[in-house]
Amino acid sequence: MKDLHEAFVYRKITKPSKWIAWPVWFAFRIISKMRNTEFVYDEDYLACQGQQMLYLCQHRSREDYIYTFAGMKRTDVHFLCGYQNIFIKGLYPLLKRLGVISKMLYQPDMHATIQMMHAARQGGSLVVFPEGIQSTSGSAHPINPATMKLIMKLKLPVALVTLKGAYFTRTRYCADIKKGKITARYSMLFTPEDFKNYSKEELYIRFLRRFRYNEFEEHKGEKIPFRGKKPNIYGLDNIIYKCPHCLAEYRFTVQGDQMRCDECGFAVSMDEYYDIHALQGQLPFENIDLWYKWQRKVLRKEVEDDGFILSTKVRLNRMSKTRLGWSDSLESLGEGILTLTNKGLTYRGTKAGEETELFFKPELVFSLTMSLQYDLDLYYEGQYHNFKLLENEKQVAKWMIAAEEIHNLYDKAWSDVSCEVYQ
């Protein structure tokens, strides 16, 4: 059978098909209009519009690629996307024709780099989301310092795309779509002259200063409502797992526009502006981003203890390389116990009918990214692994944060970058 992985990853990158790209662009414009998206173009961007560019885009929601492409008046762009996203039936051939390049998240990916360089040599523009994954709590994720290596190697004019309001339109913790207001702004980050006049370190500082964001800070004082089919607090217990009063975990219940701790009764509500209000007990946080980051600070200390351990029953899945699915192409390999300590991640159970043990070194596990399907994704040494939680599904956020903080114990450079955004 045809290996879909090899056919996509090792193909020669060609210019996006205009016959496909323009209809996609038109559809994205319609979707953007339905989401009340305003496109703003700074003068420096308009002066360079039409040139070959590298677009660096904030990743506030899962649909940022829609708003980003819709705001461009061009089709010669190659999007960089997560490897697992290519195995969706109906999208696979479309992504190939659109010149999309796949990348293994958090891992060195030589093939992705080669394809990006080839696309640039052909005169194509590149669209990259430096954070890799969408925002969990409404603020920026760490950015790999290697991003500057790519920027310096390409030496293309660099445009910055900011997407204010995108997180509130579709949060990480709920699939419900809210209608409010999105402002997609296009501006120039670096020009070719900047590469001559500034050092790599100076450019990197400038990049971080302009790229980082926080939805709650940006909307402070603004009364822009975001409304959907479900209350804005719905699903919040997917990322907020720890009660700030009794410190119980996984004890939150969401009903209507309220979330309550079943252990101590602490309760909050959330309005259409994403403001949280205490209903019972004192609220120690102004917003859910600060609450989420508090959980991380607590967990950061916990993982330093040699007695720290997380363990749960999971199903081991991998991405099928010979078939496509409508939602995904995962195929089950077996079931077992997944264990995380500050010495690494271990899976013990069955794989393809045989008993096996898989060990993942902590210095190579940057994250276990969570989804609303209550599973954890892992890219490791060029391979994609998926762990579906079979018990206590609300653990996913803690597993993701713990894996990231354990990695930081072994990676000083990444730890410094993480502390800057999570402090």
C-alpha positions as CSV (number, residue, x, y, z in Angstrom):
1,M,0.0,0.0,0.0
2,K,1.1,3.6,-0.6
3,D,3.0,5.2,2.3
4,L,1.1,8.5,2.8
5,H,3.9,9.7,5.1
6,E,6.6,9.4,2.6
7,A,4.5,10.7,-0.3
8,F,3.9,13.9,1.7
9,V,7.1,14.5,3.6
10,Y,9.6,13.5,0.8
11,R,7.7,15.2,-2.1
12,K,9.2,18.0,-4.1
13,I,7.6,21.2,-3.0
14,T,5.8,23.0,-5.9
15,K,4.1,26.4,-6.0
16,P,0.5,26.3,-4.6
17,S,-2.2,25.7,-7.2
18,K,-4.0,29.0,-7.9
19,W,-7.1,27.0,-9.0
20,I,-7.3,25.7,-5.5
21,A,-5.8,28.5,-3.4
22,W,-8.1,31.2,-4.6
23,P,-11.4,29.3,-3.8
24,V,-9.9,28.4,-0.4
25,W,-9.0,32.1,0.2
26,F,-12.5,33.2,-0.8
27,A,-14.0,30.6,1.6
28,F,-11.7,31.8,4.4
29,R,-12.8,35.4,3.8
30,I,-16.4,34.4,4.2
31,I,-15.6,32.5,7.5
32,S,-13.6,35.5,8.7
33,K,-16.5,37.8,8.0
34,M,-18.9,35.5,9.9
35,R,-16.4,35.7,12.9
36,N,-16.5,39.5,12.7
37,T,-12.8,39.8,11.7
38,E,-11.3,43.2,10.9
39,F,-8.1,43.3,8.8
40,V,-5.7,46.1,9.6
41,Y,-2.5,46.8,7.5
42,D,0.2,49.0,8.9
43,E,1.9,51.4,6.4
44,D,5.2,49.5,6.6
45,Y,3.5,46.3,5.6
46,L,1.6,48.0,2.7
47,A,4.9,49.3,1.4
48,C,6.3,45.8,1.2
49,Q,3.1,44.0,0.2
50,G,3.5,41.7,-2.7
51,Q,7.2,40.9,-1.9
52,Q,8.4,37.5,-1.0
53,M,8.0,37.2,2.8
54,L,8.3,35.1,5.9
55,Y,5.1,35.5,7.9
56,L,5.4,34.9,11.6
57,C,1.9,34.5,13.2
58,Q,0.6,34.3,16.7
59,H,-1.2,31.0,17.5
60,R,-4.1,32.1,19.7
61,S,-6.7,29.6,18.3
62,R,-7.0,26.5,16.3
63,E,-8.4,28.5,13.3
64,D,-5.6,31.1,13.1
65,Y,-4.6,29.8,9.6
66,I,-8.1,30.9,8.4
67,Y,-7.7,34.5,9.5
68,T,-4.1,34.7,8.5
69,F,-4.6,33.5,4.9
70,A,-7.9,35.5,4.6
71,G,-6.0,38.7,5.3
72,M,-3.4,38.0,2.5
73,K,-4.1,39.1,-1.0
74,R,-1.8,36.4,-2.4
75,T,-1.7,32.6,-3.0
76,D,2.0,32.0,-3.2
77,V,2.3,31.1,0.4
78,H,3.4,27.8,2.0
79,F,2.0,27.1,5.4
80,L,4.0,25.1,8.0
81,C,1.7,22.8,10.0
82,G,1.9,20.0,12.6
83,Y,2.6,16.6,11.1
84,Q,-0.6,14.9,12.4
85,N,-2.8,17.4,10.6
86,I,-2.0,16.1,7.2
87,F,-3.7,12.7,7.8
88,I,-7.3,14.0,7.5
89,K,-9.4,12.5,4.7
90,G,-10.3,15.3,2.2
91,L,-7.5,17.5,3.4
92,Y,-4.5,15.4,2.5
93,P,-4.6,15.9,-1.3
94,L,-5.7,19.5,-0.8
95,L,-2.8,20.3,1.5
96,K,-0.4,18.8,-1.0
97,R,-1.7,21.0,-3.8
98,L,-1.6,24.0,-1.6
99,G,2.1,23.5,-0.9
100,V,1.7,22.9,2.8
101,I,4.8,21.7,4.6
102,S,4.5,19.4,7.6
103,K,6.7,19.4,10.7
104,M,7.3,17.2,13.7
105,L,6.4,19.5,16.6
106,Y,9.3,20.4,19.0
107,Q,11.7,18.1,17.1
108,P,14.5,18.9,14.7
109,D,12.9,18.1,11.3
110,M,15.5,18.1,8.4
111,H,12.9,17.4,5.8
112,A,10.7,20.3,6.8
113,T,13.7,22.6,6.7
114,I,14.7,21.4,3.3
115,Q,11.2,21.9,1.9
116,M,11.0,25.5,3.4
117,M,14.3,26.4,1.8
118,H,13.3,24.9,-1.5
119,A,10.0,26.8,-1.4
120,A,11.8,30.1,-0.7
121,R,14.3,29.5,-3.6
122,Q,11.2,29.1,-5.9
123,G,10.1,32.6,-4.8
124,G,7.4,31.4,-2.5
125,S,6.5,33.0,0.8
126,L,6.3,31.0,4.1
127,V,3.8,31.1,7.0
128,V,5.1,29.9,10.3
129,F,3.5,29.7,13.8
130,P,6.6,29.9,16.1
131,E,4.7,28.8,19.2
132,G,4.0,25.4,17.5
133,I,0.7,24.9,19.5
134,Q,-2.2,27.1,20.1
135,S,-2.4,29.1,23.3
136,T,-3.7,27.1,26.3
137,S,-4.8,30.0,28.5
138,G,-4.9,33.1,26.3
139,S,-1.3,34.1,26.4
140,A,1.8,33.3,24.4
141,H,3.7,30.0,24.6
142,P,7.5,29.8,24.6
143,I,9.2,30.3,21.3
144,N,12.1,28.1,20.3
145,P,15.3,30.2,20.0
146,A,16.0,28.1,16.8
147,T,13.3,30.3,15.1
148,M,15.9,33.0,14.8
149,K,18.2,30.6,12.9
150,L,15.5,30.1,10.3
151,I,14.9,33.8,10.1
152,M,18.6,34.5,9.6
153,K,19.0,31.7,7.1
154,L,16.1,32.8,4.9
155,K,17.0,36.5,5.1
156,L,13.5,37.3,3.8
157,P,11.4,40.4,4.8
158,V,9.6,39.3,7.9
159,A,5.9,40.2,8.5
160,L,4.2,39.9,11.9
161,V,0.5,38.8,12.1
162,T,-1.2,39.4,15.4
163,L,-4.7,38.1,16.0
164,K,-6.4,39.9,18.9
165,G,-9.6,38.2,20.0
166,A,-8.9,34.9,18.3
167,Y,-8.5,33.0,21.5
168,F,-11.8,34.3,22.9
169,T,-13.5,33.2,19.7
170,R,-12.4,29.6,20.1
171,T,-10.5,28.7,23.3
172,R,-8.3,25.8,24.0
173,Y,-10.6,24.3,26.5
174,C,-13.9,24.3,24.5
175,A,-14.7,23.6,20.9
176,D,-17.7,26.0,20.9
177,I,-17.3,28.9,18.5
178,K,-18.0,32.4,20.0
179,K,-18.8,35.5,18.0
180,G,-17.1,38.7,19.2
181,K,-14.4,40.6,17.4
182,I,-11.1,39.6,15.9
183,T,-8.5,42.1,14.8
184,A,-5.9,40.6,12.4
185,R,-3.1,43.1,12.1
186,Y,-0.3,42.9,9.5
187,S,3.0,44.8,10.1
188,M,6.6,44.4,9.2
189,L,8.9,42.9,11.8
190,F,12.2,42.9,9.9
191,T,13.4,44.3,6.6
192,P,16.5,43.2,4.7
193,E,18.3,46.3,6.1
194,D,17.6,45.2,9.6
195,F,19.7,42.1,9.1
196,K,22.6,44.3,8.2
197,N,22.2,46.9,10.9
198,Y,21.4,44.8,14.0
199,S,22.9,41.7,15.6
200,K,21.1,38.4,15.9
201,E,20.6,39.0,19.6
202,E,19.1,42.4,19.1
203,L,16.7,41.1,16.4
204,Y,15.6,38.2,18.7
205,I,14.8,40.6,21.6
206,R,12.8,42.8,19.2
207,F,11.0,39.7,17.9
208,L,9.9,38.5,21.3
209,R,8.8,42.0,22.5
210,R,6.5,42.4,19.5
211,F,5.3,38.9,19.2
212,R,4.1,38.1,22.8
213,Y,0.5,38.6,23.7
214,N,-2.1,38.2,26.5
215,E,-5.7,38.3,25.5
216,F,-6.8,39.3,29.0
217,E,-4.4,42.3,29.2
218,E,-5.3,43.4,25.7
219,H,-9.1,43.4,26.4
220,K,-8.8,44.9,29.9
221,G,-11.3,47.8,30.0
222,E,-12.8,46.9,26.7
223,K,-16.4,45.7,26.7
224,I,-16.4,43.3,23.7
225,P,-18.8,40.5,24.4
226,F,-18.1,37.0,23.1
227,R,-21.2,34.8,22.8
228,G,-21.7,31.2,21.6
229,K,-24.0,28.3,22.0
230,K,-22.4,27.4,25.4
231,P,-21.4,29.7,28.3
232,N,-17.9,30.9,28.1
233,I,-16.9,28.9,31.2
234,Y,-18.0,25.6,29.6
235,G,-15.1,23.2,29.5
236,L,-12.8,25.4,31.7
237,D,-12.2,22.3,33.9
238,N,-10.3,20.9,31.0
239,I,-7.4,23.2,31.7
240,I,-8.1,24.4,35.3
241,Y,-7.8,21.4,37.5
242,K,-6.6,22.7,40.9
243,C,-8.7,24.5,43.5
244,P,-6.9,27.6,44.9
245,H,-8.7,27.2,48.2
246,C,-8.5,23.6,49.3
247,L,-5.9,22.6,46.7
248,A,-8.0,19.6,45.6
249,E,-7.5,18.4,42.0
250,Y,-10.0,17.3,39.3
251,R,-12.9,18.2,41.6
252,F,-14.5,21.0,39.5
253,T,-17.9,20.7,38.1
254,V,-19.2,23.1,35.5
255,Q,-23.0,23.9,35.3
256,G,-24.4,26.8,33.3
257,D,-22.1,29.8,33.7
258,Q,-20.6,28.5,37.0
259,M,-17.7,26.2,38.0
260,R,-17.7,24.8,41.5
261,C,-15.2,22.7,43.6
262,D,-17.0,19.6,44.8
263,E,-14.5,19.3,47.7
264,C,-14.8,22.7,49.4
265,G,-17.6,24.6,47.6
266,F,-15.4,27.3,46.1
267,A,-17.2,28.6,43.1
268,V,-16.8,31.1,40.2
269,S,-18.9,32.4,37.3
270,M,-17.7,33.8,34.0
271,D,-19.5,36.4,32.0
272,E,-19.6,37.2,28.2
273,Y,-16.5,39.3,28.5
274,Y,-14.5,36.3,30.0
275,D,-14.3,38.1,33.4
276,I,-14.5,35.7,36.3
277,H,-16.4,36.5,39.5
278,A,-16.3,34.7,42.9
279,L,-19.6,33.2,44.0
280,Q,-18.3,31.5,47.1
281,G,-14.8,32.0,48.6
282,Q,-12.3,34.7,47.7
283,L,-11.0,34.8,44.1
284,P,-7.2,35.1,44.1
285,F,-6.8,35.6,40.4
286,E,-8.0,38.3,38.0
287,N,-8.4,35.9,35.1
288,I,-8.0,32.3,34.0
289,D,-4.5,32.9,32.5
290,L,-3.2,33.8,35.9
291,W,-5.0,30.8,37.4
292,Y,-3.5,28.5,34.9
293,K,0.0,29.9,35.4
294,W,-0.4,29.5,39.2
295,Q,-1.0,25.8,38.7
296,R,2.2,25.7,36.7
297,K,4.2,27.3,39.5
298,V,2.9,24.8,42.0
299,L,3.6,21.9,39.7
300,R,7.1,23.2,38.9
301,K,8.1,22.7,42.6
302,E,6.4,19.3,42.7
303,V,8.3,17.8,39.8
304,E,11.6,18.6,41.5
305,D,10.8,16.0,44.2
306,D,12.2,12.6,43.3
307,G,8.9,11.2,44.7
308,F,6.8,12.9,42.0
309,I,4.8,10.5,39.8
310,L,1.8,10.5,37.5
311,S,0.4,7.2,36.3
312,T,-2.7,6.3,34.4
313,K,-4.2,3.7,32.0
314,V,-3.9,4.6,28.4
315,R,-4.5,3.3,24.9
316,L,-1.4,3.6,22.7
317,N,-2.1,4.9,19.2
318,R,-0.1,5.8,16.2
319,M,-0.8,7.7,12.9
320,S,-1.7,5.3,10.1
321,K,0.6,5.8,7.1
322,T,-1.7,3.9,4.7
323,R,-5.2,5.2,5.4
324,L,-6.9,8.5,6.0
325,G,-9.8,9.3,8.4
326,W,-12.3,12.2,8.5
327,S,-11.3,13.3,12.0
328,D,-8.0,11.5,12.3
329,S,-6.1,8.4,11.1
330,L,-5.1,7.0,14.5
331,E,-4.9,3.2,14.8
332,S,-4.7,1.4,18.1
333,L,-1.6,-0.5,19.0
334,G,-2.6,-1.7,22.5
335,E,-3.2,-0.6,26.1
336,G,-1.0,-0.2,29.1
337,I,0.1,2.1,31.9
338,L,1.7,5.5,31.2
339,T,4.0,6.8,34.0
340,L,5.7,10.2,34.3
341,T,8.5,11.0,36.8
342,N,11.3,13.5,36.7
343,K,13.5,10.7,35.3
344,G,11.3,10.3,32.2
345,L,8.2,9.0,30.6
346,T,7.4,5.2,30.4
347,Y,4.8,3.2,28.7
348,R,4.3,-0.5,29.8
349,G,1.7,-2.6,28.1
350,T,0.9,-4.1,24.8
351,K,2.0,-2.9,21.3
352,A,0.8,-4.8,18.2
353,G,-0.1,-7.8,20.4
354,E,3.2,-8.1,22.3
355,E,4.2,-6.9,25.8
356,T,6.5,-3.9,25.5
357,E,8.1,-1.1,27.4
358,L,8.8,2.3,25.8
359,F,11.0,4.9,27.5
360,F,11.2,8.5,26.5
361,K,14.1,10.6,27.8
362,P,12.9,13.8,29.6
363,E,15.5,16.0,27.8
364,L,13.8,15.0,24.5
365,V,10.2,15.3,25.6
366,F,9.4,19.0,25.3
367,S,5.7,18.5,25.9
368,L,2.8,16.1,25.9
369,T,0.3,18.3,24.1
370,M,-3.3,17.8,25.1
371,S,-6.5,17.8,23.1
372,L,-10.2,18.0,23.9
373,Q,-10.5,14.3,23.0
374,Y,-8.5,13.7,26.3
375,D,-5.4,12.4,24.7
376,L,-1.7,13.4,24.7
377,D,0.4,13.8,21.6
378,L,4.2,13.2,21.7
379,Y,6.8,13.7,18.9
380,Y,9.9,11.7,19.8
381,E,13.0,11.0,17.6
382,G,11.1,11.5,14.4
383,Q,8.1,9.4,15.5
384,Y,4.5,10.4,16.5
385,H,2.9,8.8,19.5
386,N,-0.6,9.3,20.9
387,F,-1.9,8.3,24.3
388,K,-5.6,8.2,24.9
389,L,-6.5,8.5,28.6
390,L,-8.8,5.7,29.7
391,E,-9.4,7.0,33.2
392,N,-9.8,10.4,34.9
393,E,-9.7,12.3,31.6
394,K,-9.4,15.6,33.4
395,Q,-5.8,14.8,34.1
396,V,-4.7,15.9,30.6
397,A,-3.7,19.5,31.5
398,K,-1.6,18.4,34.5
399,W,0.2,15.8,32.4
400,M,1.0,18.4,29.7
401,I,2.3,21.0,32.2
402,A,4.3,18.3,34.2
403,A,6.0,17.0,31.1
404,E,7.0,20.5,30.1
405,E,8.4,21.4,33.6
406,I,10.3,18.1,33.8
407,H,11.9,18.9,30.5
408,N,12.9,22.2,31.8
409,L,14.9,20.5,34.5
410,Y,17.2,19.1,31.8
411,D,17.2,22.0,29.3
412,K,18.4,25.3,30.7
413,A,17.9,27.3,27.5
414,W,14.3,26.2,27.1
415,S,13.7,26.7,30.8
416,D,14.8,30.3,30.5
417,V,12.5,30.9,27.6
418,S,9.6,29.2,29.4
419,C,10.1,31.2,32.6
420,E,9.9,34.4,30.6
421,V,6.4,33.7,29.4
422,Y,5.0,31.7,32.4
423,Q,6.3,33.8,35.3
